[in-house]
Amino acid sequence: MGIVLLLLLGCYKTVLRNRDWMSRESLIRLWPTYASAHNNLGTLTVGDQAEQHFLAAIHAQPGHVNAHYNLGQLYRKTNRTEECIRMLQKCVSLDPAYTPAYLVLARLATGPTAGALLRHVVRLQPRSPDHLTEYASWLYQNGKWLPSLKYYLKAMEISPSHRSSLLGTVRILRSRGQWPRVHQLITRLRNDEVLEF
């Protein structure tokens, strides 16, 4: 009888514990300095409440890169650009390989600074056709068609059906009068679209 009573008591405590751990909010009540729970809650809420959760995560764990990034994104969305930049710079100081922060910083920057940030992202992730294409697009927009073409082609080597790099390559080749190559790429693009269906 004692063993059955002990088992029932254990089951009851387990049910109570499961209820406590059922939601992020209950985790915060149980463990108010749990940085990741605050960060996650911040991503689920909006406005001042989200900001409070991100700040609580940073206060509890100053090296929490994702909390800094998420707070930076919140500041960007609310047109608090200087604060956004500060948070993103903190991200890359905490983790020099944190690509998402560099990408947002590049989108906020102008001129050569944007290019330098995108070039750094390509160095961090040289096998990403999306990043190669974003840098190639920046190069093209800044009158550097030959290096741009090089990066578009590199992206297509990694992912032959990468649509953005195909379109960027076609744009450059068309502007240079390379009609046979343009025709080849457009045919390839159409064939890829047919295969997707």
C-alpha positions, -999 to +999 in steps of 0.1 A: +000+000+000+029+023+008+045+018-026+012+025-044+008+057-023+043+067-031+037+061-069+005+081-068+023+110-050+050+109-076+025+109-105+007+139-089+040+158-086+048+150-122+014+163-134+020+196-114+055+199-128+043+194-164+017+221-159+044+245-147+066+237-177+037+238-202+043+274-214+070+299-218+052+323-195+052+297-167+089+291-172+095+329-167+075+328-135+096+298-123+129+311-136+128+349-142+164+350-154+160+324-182+173+344-211+162+321-239+126+321-226+126+359-225+140+360-261+114+335-273+086+354-257+099+386-273+095+370-307+059+361-299+049+395-287+050+430-301+059+466-292+070+475-257+063+440-244+086+424-269+113+450-261+110+443-224+115+406-230+146+411-252+161+435-227+154+411-199+172+383-219+201+406-225+202+416-188+201+380-177+227+369-203+247+398-218+262+375-245+228+363-258+234+371-295+199+362-307+183+386-281+205+414-294+196+406-330+159+403-323+160+436-304+178+452-333+151+439-357+124+453-335+142+487-335+145+485-373+108+478-377+099+508-355+123+532-373+148+534-345+177+530-368+205+541-346+195+518-318+191+490-344+226+495-357+240+495-321+223+462-314+235+446-346+270+458-340+268+442-306+258+410-323+289+409-345+311+419-316+297+389-297+299+365-326+320+377-356+304+351-378+268+361-371+257+365-408+221+378-402+234+409-384+258+417-412+230+414-438+208+438-420+236+462-414+244+460-452+208+469-460+209+498-437+243+511-450+250+530-482+279+531-506+311+512-501+301+503-465+272+482-478+295+465-503+322+457-477+296+442-454+281+420-482+316+410-493+323+399-456+291+378-456+303+361-488+336+353-471+317+339-441+294+318-463+310+313-497+287+284-506+254+304-502+240+313-536+216+338-520+245+357-504+266+356-535+237+369-555+230+397-531+266+408-533+265+405-571+234+426-573+251+453-552+282+452-575+259+456-606+240+485-591+273+502-584+286+499-620+308+469-615+293+445-641+323+422-645+328+413-608+290+411-606+289+386-634+316+366-616+296+363-584+263+355-603+282+327-621+297+314-589+262+312-574+250+293-604+279+268-600+266+261-565+230+260-575+224+257-613+187+266-610+191+295-586+166+319-601+180+353-589+215+345-601+202+333-635+182+365-639+211+387-628+234+369-653+208+374-681+205+411-673+243+416-675+248+395-707+219+412-724+234+446-716+267+434-731+250+421-763+257+384-755+224+372-771+234+335-777+243+331-740+212+350-730+191+326-751+208+296-735+201+309-700+165+317-707+160+283-722+175+268-691+153+289-668+122+279-687+132+242-685+137+245-648+103+261-644+087+232-664+105+207-642+092+223-610+056+216-620 
